[in-house]
């Protein structure tokens, strides 16, 4: 009976989603540059940088480690977090982000959404 209980406990723990703990917990949320969402860090270690889906973790305070799903590329970004403002160095540039009010789950844009964004209004033909 003890073996069955241990197996059930292991299955329940394995099925539970991972939660971000430690210094990374403060980074969970949507981060904006002006009105544009720049970074989204979910509590389960998933996220999005611009349009790129990724996984993330904080190895030590001030170091954000990203692994991009598309090609497996890894990137370490240094950051500072103070009063809802996240400052990071990205490609030798300082990027300043403010915390958003709503968490947005990453999702890939569908072909229809992409096509809708690129459609131009029909041209008006001059009257004869």
Secondary structure as UniProt FT lines:
FT   HELIX           2..15
FT   HELIX           22..27
FT   STRAND          29..33
FT   TURN            34..35
FT   STRAND          36..41
FT   TURN            43..44
FT   STRAND          46..49
FT   TURN            50..51
FT   STRAND          52..60
FT   TURN            61..62
FT   STRAND          63..68
FT   TURN            69..71
FT   STRAND          74..82
FT   TURN            83..84
FT   STRAND          85..90
FT   TURN            91..92
FT   STRAND          93..99
FT   HELIX           111..118
//
